[in-house]
């Protein structure tokens, strides 16, 4: 192929959205990923209404996702001591639950149909630097042989462990919190509804999401204060113990059967000191990640991919590095939601926080319903006028 204008590293949600936006703008895009699709990926498997609205705005992708997904009407949050808060998204809005392997395949197909040149099985090893080492001019990788791809702009959407962001000193694992995720698929789970579930406990939380084909996603996130290597070596036991030691969950899993290996991931939190550097822009988890217990991780990925693509278009047009503008755009877009998420984590992480929320919901449900709406990014949804 001819030299691309932009190379996007990572064909997850952020990378595919970035490649799609750029290809539709007439930019020559090369999309690289070390995996071959379809591929499994540890994820909570839910999209909130705000995330779906972005896919709708991108040309009907939301309808394709809905065709493979279950509708999600809201959230159930439980805490220690039996406290329960249940609320639906306002205005009869819906999210969706879909396996990540299906979602990623849809997004990749749309990006390729728009004109992105996708290359699977490419391990990107490092950025290529200019002679003065002042800016990024491409990437070096390996597939069947060593590969060099030059481009005017590189978008690093290669995940939490981004080799590009790490090599350039742009991101690192956070000192705190130290959390790991363990996830698997089950069948035969009782008590499922049309809502996603978040079960907050003293040592972390458990997400439960109903999926098509009678599957259930179970994702356990724990903060590790003790030796991690031993626990990571027993991922199956981590999931089994989390369910067995929780009376509310144990009763619902008596008939359940795990039908996938247990995937583990951690530490989760990534700190990005910037949104890129000359010639390179960050997107997705490479641009910073804190486990999103409010279920909005995919909204951050979709919108972050859009913002990175917009910055790349500006850089291509002007020849001026756009990473500073990308950083400002991300703060404008996500700053308020980041603060809300931190507040929610503090609330449910405190001994009496979830109990207080349960009492409040019983006698005055409006604030809790509003909070569920904020968590679902419902303000971003374009609703038809009555």
C-alpha positions as CSV (number, residue, x, y, z in Angstrom):
1,X,0.0,0.0,0.0
2,X,1.0,3.6,-0.4
3,X,2.3,5.4,2.7
4,X,-0.6,6.3,5.0
5,X,-1.3,9.7,6.3
6,X,-2.2,8.3,9.7
7,X,-1.3,5.0,11.4
8,X,-3.6,3.9,14.2
9,X,-2.1,1.3,16.5
10,X,-4.8,-0.8,18.2
11,X,-8.1,-2.0,16.7
12,X,-10.2,-1.8,19.8
13,X,-13.2,0.6,20.2
14,X,-11.1,3.8,20.3
15,X,-8.8,2.8,17.5
16,X,-11.6,1.7,15.2
17,X,-13.6,4.8,15.8
18,X,-10.6,7.0,15.1
19,X,-9.8,5.1,11.9
20,X,-13.5,5.3,10.8
21,X,-13.6,9.1,11.3
22,X,-10.4,9.6,9.5
23,X,-11.2,7.3,6.6
24,X,-14.6,9.0,6.1
25,X,-12.7,12.3,5.9
26,X,-10.6,11.0,3.0
27,X,-7.5,10.3,5.0
28,X,-5.3,7.3,4.1
29,X,-5.4,5.2,7.3
30,X,-3.4,2.1,8.3
31,X,-4.9,0.3,11.3
32,X,-2.7,-2.2,13.1
33,X,-3.4,-4.8,15.8
34,X,-1.4,-7.7,17.2
35,X,-4.6,-9.8,17.5
36,X,-6.6,-11.5,14.8
37,X,-10.3,-10.9,14.9
38,X,-12.7,-11.9,16.3
39,X,-10.9,-12.0,19.6
40,X,-11.9,-12.2,23.2
41,X,-11.4,-9.3,25.5
42,X,-12.0,-8.8,29.2
43,X,-14.7,-6.2,29.6
44,X,-18.0,-5.5,31.4
45,X,-19.7,-5.9,28.0
46,X,-22.2,-3.0,28.5
47,X,-22.7,0.2,26.7
48,X,-24.6,3.0,28.4
49,X,-27.1,5.2,26.5
50,X,-24.5,7.9,25.9
51,X,-22.2,5.4,24.3
52,X,-24.9,4.1,22.0
53,X,-25.8,7.7,21.0
54,X,-22.2,8.1,19.7
55,X,-22.6,5.0,17.6
56,X,-25.9,6.3,16.3
57,X,-24.3,9.6,15.3
58,X,-21.5,7.7,13.5
59,X,-24.0,6.5,10.9
60,X,-26.3,3.8,12.3
61,X,-23.7,1.7,13.9
62,X,-25.9,1.7,17.0
63,X,-28.6,-0.2,15.2
64,X,-26.1,-2.9,14.2
65,X,-25.0,-3.2,17.9
66,X,-28.6,-3.3,19.1
67,X,-29.3,-6.1,16.7
68,X,-26.6,-8.3,18.5
69,X,-27.3,-7.0,22.0
70,X,-29.8,-7.1,24.9
71,X,-31.3,-3.8,25.9
72,X,-30.3,-2.5,29.4
73,X,-32.9,-0.3,31.2
74,X,-30.8,0.8,34.2
75,X,-28.7,-0.3,37.1
76,X,-29.0,-2.3,40.3
77,X,-26.4,-1.4,42.9
78,X,-26.0,-3.4,46.1
79,X,-23.7,-2.9,49.1
80,X,-22.6,-4.5,52.3
81,X,-25.5,-5.4,54.7
82,X,-28.1,-6.0,52.0
83,X,-28.5,-2.4,50.8
84,X,-30.0,-2.2,47.3
85,X,-30.5,0.8,45.0
86,X,-32.4,0.2,41.8
87,X,-33.2,2.8,39.1
88,X,-33.8,3.0,35.4
89,X,-32.4,5.5,32.9
90,X,-34.8,8.4,32.5
91,X,-36.9,9.1,29.4
92,X,-37.2,5.3,28.8
93,X,-33.6,5.3,27.4
94,X,-31.8,2.1,27.0
95,X,-28.2,0.9,27.0
96,X,-27.0,-2.4,25.6
97,X,-25.1,-5.5,26.6
98,X,-23.0,-7.2,23.9
99,X,-19.9,-9.4,24.0
100,X,-16.8,-7.4,23.3
101,X,-15.8,-9.9,20.6
102,X,-19.0,-9.0,18.7
103,X,-18.8,-5.3,19.4
104,X,-15.1,-5.1,18.2
105,X,-15.9,-7.1,15.1
106,X,-18.7,-4.7,14.1
107,X,-16.6,-1.6,14.7
108,X,-13.7,-3.1,12.7
109,X,-15.9,-4.1,9.8
110,X,-17.3,-0.5,9.6
111,X,-13.8,1.0,9.7
112,X,-12.6,-1.2,7.0
113,X,-15.7,-0.6,4.9
114,X,-14.9,3.2,5.2
115,X,-11.5,2.6,3.7
116,X,-9.1,1.9,6.6
117,X,-6.4,-0.6,5.7
118,X,-6.4,-3.2,8.5
119,X,-3.4,-5.4,9.2
120,X,-3.8,-8.1,11.9
121,X,-1.0,-9.9,13.7
122,X,1.3,-6.9,13.8
123,X,3.2,-6.4,17.0
124,X,4.1,-2.7,17.2
125,X,7.4,-2.5,19.0
126,X,8.3,1.2,19.2
127,X,7.8,4.6,17.7
128,X,10.0,5.8,14.9
129,X,11.5,9.2,15.6
130,X,12.8,11.9,13.3
131,X,16.5,12.5,12.9
132,X,16.4,15.1,15.6
133,X,14.2,12.8,17.8
134,X,11.9,15.8,18.1
135,X,8.8,14.1,16.8
136,X,7.2,10.7,15.9
137,X,7.2,9.8,12.2
138,X,5.8,6.3,12.3
139,X,6.1,2.9,14.0
140,X,8.3,-0.1,13.9
141,X,6.7,-3.5,14.3
142,X,6.9,-7.2,13.5
143,X,4.6,-9.7,11.8
144,X,6.0,-12.4,9.5
145,X,8.9,-10.0,9.2
146,X,10.1,-6.7,10.6
147,X,7.7,-3.9,9.5
148,X,8.1,-0.2,9.3
149,X,5.2,2.1,8.7
150,X,5.8,5.8,8.2
151,X,3.0,8.4,8.7
152,X,2.4,12.0,9.3
153,X,0.5,11.2,12.5
154,X,0.4,8.2,14.8
155,X,-2.6,7.5,17.0
156,X,-1.7,5.1,19.9
157,X,-4.8,3.2,20.9
158,X,-2.9,0.2,22.0
159,X,-4.4,-0.2,25.4
160,X,-3.4,0.1,29.0
161,X,0.1,-1.4,28.4
162,X,0.7,0.9,25.4
163,X,4.3,0.3,24.2
164,X,4.2,3.6,22.4
165,X,3.0,5.7,25.3
166,X,5.5,3.9,27.6
167,X,8.4,4.3,25.3
168,X,7.8,8.1,25.1
169,X,7.3,8.5,28.8
170,X,3.6,9.6,28.3
171,X,1.9,7.0,30.6
172,X,2.6,4.7,33.5
173,X,0.8,2.4,35.9
174,X,-0.6,4.4,38.8
175,X,0.8,4.0,42.3
176,X,-2.8,3.8,43.5
177,X,-5.4,2.4,43.4
178,X,-4.0,-1.1,42.7
179,X,-6.9,-3.0,41.3
180,X,-7.1,-6.2,39.2
181,X,-10.1,-7.5,37.2
182,X,-11.1,-11.1,36.7
183,X,-13.9,-12.0,34.3
184,X,-15.7,-15.0,32.8
185,X,-18.9,-16.0,31.1
186,X,-21.6,-18.2,32.8
187,X,-24.9,-19.8,31.9
188,X,-27.7,-20.6,34.3
189,X,-27.4,-17.6,36.5
190,X,-30.7,-16.9,38.3
191,X,-32.4,-13.6,39.1
192,X,-31.3,-11.6,36.0
193,X,-33.3,-8.7,34.9
194,X,-33.0,-6.0,32.1
195,X,-30.6,-4.1,34.3
196,X,-26.9,-4.2,34.7
197,X,-25.7,-5.0,38.3
198,X,-22.9,-3.6,40.4
199,X,-22.3,-5.3,43.8
200,X,-20.0,-3.3,46.0
201,X,-18.2,-5.1,48.7
202,X,-15.5,-4.4,51.3
203,X,-12.7,-5.8,49.1
204,X,-13.9,-4.6,45.7
205,X,-16.9,-5.0,43.5
206,X,-18.6,-7.5,41.2
207,X,-20.3,-6.6,37.9
208,X,-23.0,-8.9,36.5
209,X,-24.5,-8.3,33.0
210,X,-27.0,-10.4,31.1
211,X,-26.0,-11.1,27.5
212,X,-27.6,-12.7,24.5
213,X,-27.7,-16.5,24.1
214,X,-28.4,-16.9,27.9
215,X,-24.9,-15.9,28.8
216,X,-23.9,-13.8,31.8
217,X,-20.8,-11.6,32.1
218,X,-19.3,-11.7,35.6
219,X,-16.4,-9.3,36.2
220,X,-14.7,-9.1,39.6
221,X,-12.5,-6.1,40.5
222,X,-10.4,-6.3,43.7
223,X,-7.9,-4.0,45.3
224,X,-4.9,-6.0,46.1
225,X,-3.0,-5.1,49.3
226,X,-1.2,-8.5,49.4
227,X,0.9,-10.5,47.1
228,X,-0.6,-10.3,43.7
229,X,1.4,-13.0,41.8
230,X,-0.1,-15.8,43.8
231,X,-3.7,-14.6,43.2
232,X,-3.1,-14.0,39.5
233,X,-1.9,-17.6,39.2
234,X,-5.3,-18.7,40.6
235,X,-7.7,-16.7,38.6
236,X,-10.3,-19.5,38.6
237,X,-10.2,-19.6,42.4
238,X,-10.6,-15.8,42.7
239,X,-13.8,-15.8,40.8
240,X,-15.2,-18.9,42.5
241,X,-14.3,-17.6,45.9
242,X,-15.9,-14.2,45.3
243,X,-19.2,-15.8,44.4
244,X,-19.1,-18.5,47.1
245,X,-18.3,-16.0,49.9
246,X,-21.1,-13.7,48.9
247,X,-24.5,-14.9,50.2
248,X,-26.5,-12.8,47.8
249,X,-24.6,-14.0,44.8
250,X,-24.0,-17.6,45.9
251,X,-27.8,-18.3,45.9
252,X,-28.1,-17.1,42.3
253,X,-25.2,-19.3,41.1
254,X,-26.3,-22.7,42.4
255,X,-27.3,-23.8,38.9
256,X,-24.7,-21.7,37.1
257,X,-21.9,-23.1,35.0
258,X,-18.8,-21.3,33.9
259,X,-18.4,-21.6,30.1
260,X,-15.2,-19.7,29.4
261,X,-11.7,-19.4,30.9
262,X,-11.2,-16.8,33.5
263,X,-9.4,-13.8,32.1
264,X,-7.4,-11.5,34.4
265,X,-6.1,-8.0,33.9
266,X,-4.2,-5.6,36.1
267,X,-3.1,-3.4,37.6
268,X,-6.0,-1.4,36.0
269,X,-5.2,2.3,36.8
270,X,-3.0,4.1,34.2
271,X,-1.8,7.7,34.6
272,X,-1.1,9.6,31.4
273,X,0.9,12.8,31.9
274,X,-0.1,14.1,28.5
275,X,-2.3,13.3,25.5
276,X,0.6,12.8,23.1
277,X,3.7,14.5,21.7
278,X,4.6,15.9,18.3
279,X,3.5,13.4,15.7
280,X,1.6,11.2,18.1
281,X,-1.8,11.3,19.8
282,X,-3.2,9.0,22.5
283,X,-6.6,7.4,22.5
284,X,-8.5,4.8,24.5
285,X,-7.0,3.2,27.6
286,X,-3.5,4.3,26.4
287,X,-4.6,7.9,27.3
288,X,-5.3,6.9,30.9
289,X,-7.6,4.4,32.6
290,X,-9.3,4.0,36.0
291,X,-11.6,1.1,36.3
292,X,-15.0,2.6,35.4
293,X,-17.4,1.0,37.9
294,X,-20.2,3.2,36.5
295,X,-20.1,1.3,33.2
296,X,-19.0,4.2,31.0
297,X,-15.7,2.9,29.8
298,X,-16.8,2.3,26.2
299,X,-18.3,5.9,26.0
300,X,-14.9,7.2,27.0
301,X,-13.3,5.0,24.3
302,X,-15.7,6.0,21.5
303,X,-15.5,9.7,22.2
304,X,-11.8,9.6,22.9
305,X,-11.3,8.0,19.5
306,X,-13.4,10.7,17.9
307,X,-11.3,13.4,19.7
308,X,-8.0,11.9,18.6
309,X,-9.2,11.7,15.0
310,X,-10.3,15.3,15.1
311,X,-6.9,16.3,16.5
312,X,-5.2,14.3,13.8
313,X,-7.2,16.0,11.1
314,X,-6.1,19.4,12.5
315,X,-2.5,18.3,12.6
316,X,-2.6,17.1,9.0
317,X,-4.2,20.3,7.8
318,X,-1.9,22.7,9.7
319,X,1.3,20.8,10.1
320,X,1.3,21.9,13.8
321,X,1.3,19.3,16.5
322,X,-2.2,18.9,18.0
323,X,-1.5,17.0,21.2
324,X,-2.0,20.1,23.4
325,X,-5.4,20.8,21.7
326,X,-6.3,17.1,22.2
327,X,-5.6,17.4,25.9
328,X,-7.7,20.5,26.2
329,X,-10.6,18.8,24.3
330,X,-10.4,15.8,26.6
331,X,-10.6,17.9,29.7
332,X,-13.6,19.8,28.3
333,X,-15.3,16.6,27.3
334,X,-14.5,14.3,30.3
335,X,-13.5,16.5,33.2
336,X,-17.0,16.8,34.7
337,X,-17.6,13.0,34.4
338,X,-14.3,12.2,35.9
339,X,-15.2,14.2,39.0
340,X,-18.6,12.5,39.2
341,X,-17.0,9.0,38.9
342,X,-14.6,9.8,41.7
343,X,-17.4,11.0,43.9
344,X,-19.5,7.8,43.2
345,X,-16.5,5.6,44.0
346,X,-16.0,7.5,47.3
347,X,-19.7,7.1,48.1
348,X,-20.0,3.4,47.5
349,X,-16.6,2.8,49.0
350,X,-17.4,4.3,52.3
351,X,-19.0,2.0,55.0
352,X,-22.3,3.8,55.2
353,X,-22.3,5.3,51.7
354,X,-24.4,2.7,49.9
355,X,-26.7,2.3,52.9
356,X,-27.3,6.0,52.8
357,X,-28.1,5.9,49.1
358,X,-30.5,3.0,49.7
359,X,-32.4,4.9,52.4
360,X,-32.5,8.0,50.2
361,X,-33.8,6.1,47.3
362,X,-36.6,4.6,49.4
363,X,-37.9,8.0,50.6
364,X,-36.7,10.4,47.9
365,X,-35.7,8.5,44.7
366,X,-35.2,11.5,42.5
367,X,-31.5,12.1,43.4
368,X,-30.5,8.5,42.9
369,X,-32.4,8.4,39.6
370,X,-30.5,11.5,38.5
371,X,-27.2,9.8,39.5
372,X,-28.1,6.8,37.4
373,X,-28.8,9.1,34.5
374,X,-25.4,10.9,34.9
375,X,-23.6,7.5,35.1
376,X,-25.4,6.5,31.9
377,X,-24.4,9.7,30.1
378,X,-28.1,10.3,29.2
379,X,-27.5,14.0,28.6
380,X,-25.6,13.2,25.5
381,X,-28.5,11.3,23.9
382,X,-30.4,13.2,21.1
383,X,-34.0,12.5,21.8
384,X,-36.8,13.3,19.3
385,X,-39.0,16.2,20.3
386,X,-42.5,15.3,21.5
